[in-house]
Each structure stands twice: as C-alpha cells, then as structure tokens.
Amino acid sequence: MLKDYLYTLEWISADSARVRLLPESPIYAAHFKGMPVTPGACLIQMASELVGASVGKTLDVEEASDIRFVHPVLPGEITELEFQYARPYPADQPDVWSVHILSGETLCARMKFTLR
C-alpha cells in the first residue's frame, strides 16, 4: 500500500479522489537520484488503491491495458493529483475500470484495468 508512504488522501468519492504527494518518500530517492519522478507502476497502484477505497474493499490489478503516461509527475512540481475513475463497460464486465490522473487541467496518465 502506498497510502501514507507516497501519498496522503485529501478526499474520495464514488468517482474521484484527490491525493497529496509526499516528496520525502523514499521512492523518490530511488527513482531517480537528482531528478525524482513518480514511477508509472506507483501511479497504477495508487489508482487501484483509490478505486478499492471508493468501493470499500481491497482490489488487485489483474490486467492492465491502454496505459498512457502523458505528463511526468515530478514531486517538486506537482503536489496534488486527482484520480477520476469509472466503469465504462457493460454490467457483464463489472471489474473493468477506466482511470484518468490529472494535475489541475493537465492529464498526466490514463489507463484501463481489471481489478479483482
């Protein structure tokens, strides 16, 4: 779990959440020294944690696709992220989620994944 290790939760709802990044996290010291950036794998994990929290259970990523990292999430420049999530598929695929990660108006990443 990355909550309280890489980010703190500002608020959460059924379709979105806002987090504050923790620039002192050891993850930034290791990725990358002198030019820290939030790892893409951490963004995916954060998204799954937030979707899980919004539905009240722990979820794991079973499959991920259509992942696009559009703008780097640099801890010195970006302090808050908003995660917008939805189930864009029919009821026969209830575990498939679409997630957009934004810093203000800037799209940082988007992804689709199956959570179980």
C-alpha positions, 0 to 999 in steps of 0.5 A: 500500500502506498497510502501514507508512504507516497501519498496522503488522501485529501478526499474520495468519492464514488468517482474521484479522489484527490491525493497529496504527494509526499516528496520525502518518500523514499521512492523518490530517492530511488527513482531517480537520484537528482531528478525524482519522478513518480514511477508509472507502476506507483501511479497504477497502484495508487489508482487501484488503491483509490478505486478499492477505497471508493468501493470499500474493499481491497482490489488487485490489478489483474490486467492492465491495458491502454496505459498512457503516461502523458505528463511526468509527475515530478514531486517538486512540481506537482503536489496534488493529483486527482484520480477520476475513475469509472466503469465504462463497460457493460454490467457483464464486465463489472471489474473493468475500470477506466482511470484518468490522473490529472494535475489541475487541467493537465492529464498526466496518465490514463489507463484501463484495468481489471481489478479483482 
